């Protein structure tokens, strides 16, 4: 089992920035990928960004060029830097880890609200 603790959400004006952090504990040896999903009201959860243990990254098309994801393996932590935020980024952001055997763990979620 992997436990995840997220921090860094909040309220920001459009055009502003936020940085989300997620620290993993527990069975960290089993972690392969780490990343972030988000879920806006009335919408399905969608992938925002992910990073593999080796540093390969994927981003949702809507955030490319504005969001960056980084990972500090020594501290089992993943960061999501969100710049030039738009109101449509308002959602609950969930940290996740993907295990080497296909297991998935989720954080409790952190609210990001972007005002126009």
JOJO-V908519 format. One line per field, one symbol per residue. phi: phi as a letter, one per 30 degrees, with the letter a starting at -180 (. if undefined). burial: I if it has 16 or more other C-alpha atoms within 10 Angstrom, else O. A space follows every 50 residues. Layout:
# JOJO-V908519
phi = ???
burial = ???
This chain:
# JOJO-V908519
phi = .ccbbcajdlcbdejdbbbcbbccbjdddcdccblbcbbceibddbdcab bdedjdbbbdedceiccbbbbcddchbbbbccchdcedddacccdbbcdd cjdbbbddjbdcbccc
burial = OIIIIIOOIOOIOIOOIIIIIIIIOOOOOIIIIIIIIIIIOOOOOOIIII IIOOOOIIIOOOIOOOIIIIIOOOOIIIIIOIIOIIOOIIIIIIIIIIIO OOOIIIIOIIIIIIIO
